[in-house]
Amino acid sequence: MHLRLASAPEKTARDALTHAAWGQRLEMAQYLERERRLRAHPYAREAMRTWLLAGGEGEGVLASCETFAMRAYLPRQSAAASTSRVEGVASVFVEDRLRGRGLAVALMDALRERLRQEGALASILFSDVGLSIYERSGYAARPAISRVFEPAPGDPAGACDRVLTEADAPAALHDALVPDDALLIWPTAAQLDWHLERERIYADLLGARRPTFHAAAAGAGRAVFCADLKGARLMILQLAARRADEALALIQAARRVAHAAGLAEVVLWECAWPFELPDGAGGGRRVHRAESLPMICPLRDGIDPASWGQTSRATWV
């Protein structure tokens, strides 16, 4: 077995196979269109690769996955303070007929070594199939807690200093106060817009209404959000604030945006914030997630898995 990059026809062929796993609410043609548009986005064109685990003669493709390069820093290590990268892994797939042979683990092991050789700081993923498969390949789990809020009526602009539309939202974090985590994975404007592209795609394919606003500012705090139209919820992609009052103002703005868009809830993934947000703050509740479990595999000596604190939705792929 060996790891290699997929050709364009091979990517399309894998899409047809993965529809049953990840194409909920979409017909096959719609799912293929979703994948085509996501790959065509500027962030994906720059950062995304599709990998295949190929077997011996006559075996063909045994497993596949995707990786997305993400901007990362080691702020507390001055010698390595310059921008580097982490690779996010997504869409790990083995056909039903091939399961039970350890192929997913073999794929992840081969990919881990390839990314290490390329100089990535770490590899991250968000597991929907539990922890054990990826733990075998060196990945460690991070906390997976969501804050869930009901939508609230009112003018979003009345809850914070200002709200931003789709055109300005991807750049909203440009002047945010960046955390000084030991390992910081911080989304670029293009990466944030890739999430907005998912919203655009589902709005087109499902005929769903989109939110009017996609970011908010409160004091020095910033938040960027987009609709998960498949799940009828507003996801706060990234919340960057130093104080709890700023964070609560941003959450309230998001709740009002969700209400205006007819969405069922607002979801914020809990991160290592520099402030305390008690249970029930802002009218929310804490939920331990069973899916999208953040995991990290350090690829450089001295990186502690616990140092990845900003496990936000913005880093999900």
Helices and strands as residue ranges (DSSP letters): E 2-5, H 8-22, H 28-40, H 42-47, E 48-54, E 61-73, G 78-80, E 84-93, G 96-98, H 103-118, E 122-127, H 132-135, E 140-141, E 145-149, G 156-159, E 162-164, G 169-175, E 184-185, H 189-206, E 215-218, E 221-228, E 233-240, H 244-261, E 265-269, G 281-283, E 285-288, E 293-298, G 305-307, G 313-315
